[in-house]
């Protein structure tokens, strides 16, 4: 009788653990669908409320591809160091995805490769969704520091996205009040940005911040009459 009772309790415990894991995975799948993470190769394993932000932990894995170098067959190797990927805020909380990406090694030439996902571009840390949100907020003339704070990213990340836009300079007009600023763009190299103080429209983005050369030469291209309209910088 005691043996039967012990076996019966073990069975109940196993059933309870199974239902817990099943419910937990269903909740994680709901979160993935809610966030529109459509890559089926991403498996979210845990969620954490860190107080200041939310975190999702998971891994990226798929079948081994052909070697991009010798076209031989690659094999699964190990996981890359966990990537920290900022994602869109959820319930007014910043969201960070900690993702471990599968690495592959070629059986013939030994070349290494890392699994890729539409969630984030190759060699990038910020998700595609966040980059799209940055572009949207820039078009809406949101202040760069506000965008960085809202999306929990650096101002430099916003500036890099801004630098992708193409500007057509109107040499016949300048605002009465301009704001000038500098930012670290390329490995600490400082660049210059000029904006209309009132509308936040970007007037110029220049590589370099030296007033005697880069900035001065740029604004000298405006007619004197146009430059004289500027009252405050």
BELRA-V916243 format. One record per pair of residues at least 6 apart in sequence whose ideal C-beta (glycine too) atoms are under 7 Angstrom apart, sorted by the first residue. I is the first residue (numbers start at 1). J is the second residue. Records with the same first field share a line. If there is no record, write none. Layout:
I: J / J
//
This chain:
28: 44 / 47
31: 44 / 47
32: 44
35: 87
37: 119
39: 117 / 118 / 119
41: 60 / 61 / 62 / 115 / 117
42: 58 / 60 / 117 / 119
43: 58 / 59
44: 56 / 58
45: 57 / 58
46: 57
47: 56
48: 55
53: 93 / 94 / 95 / 96 / 152
54: 90 / 93 / 95
55: 96 / 98
56: 97
57: 98
58: 99
59: 79 / 99 / 100
60: 99 / 101 / 102 / 115 / 117
61: 102 / 115
62: 115
64: 73 / 74 / 75 / 76 / 104
65: 74 / 104
66: 73 / 74
67: 74 / 106 / 108 / 109 / 111
68: 113
69: 106 / 109 / 111
70: 106 / 108 / 109
72: 106 / 107 / 108 / 109
73: 107
74: 104 / 105 / 106 / 107 / 113
75: 104 / 105 / 107
76: 102 / 104
77: 103 / 104 / 105
78: 103
79: 100 / 101 / 102 / 103
80: 100 / 101 / 103 / 114
82: 98 / 99 / 100
83: 99 / 101 / 125
84: 96 / 98 / 125
85: 97 / 99 / 119 / 120 / 125 / 127
86: 96 / 126 / 127 / 130 / 151 / 152 / 153
87: 95 / 96 / 97 / 127 / 129 / 130
88: 95 / 129 / 130 / 133
89: 95
94: 152
101: 114 / 115
102: 115
103: 112 / 114
104: 113
105: 112
116: 122
118: 128
119: 127 / 128
120: 127 / 128
121: 128
126: 153 / 157
130: 151 / 153
131: 161
133: 151
134: 147 / 151 / 158 / 161
135: 161
137: 147
138: 161 / 162
141: 199 / 200 / 201
143: 200
144: 155 / 158 / 159
145: 155
147: 158
148: 154 / 155 / 157 / 158
155: 183
156: 183 / 184 / 185
159: 183 / 185
160: 185
162: 202 / 205
163: 185 / 205
167: 202
169: 204
171: 221 / 222
172: 226
173: 226
174: 222 / 226 / 227 / 229 / 230
175: 196 / 197 / 198
176: 229 / 230 / 231 / 232
177: 197 / 198 / 231 / 232
178: 194 / 195 / 196 / 197 / 203 / 230 / 233
179: 195 / 197
180: 194 / 233
181: 193
182: 190 / 191 / 192 / 209
183: 191 / 193
184: 190
185: 191
190: 209
191: 205 / 206 / 207 / 208 / 209
192: 206 / 208 / 209 / 214 / 215
193: 202 / 205
194: 203 / 204
195: 201 / 202 / 203
196: 203
204: 218
206: 214 / 215 / 218
208: 214
219: 227
//
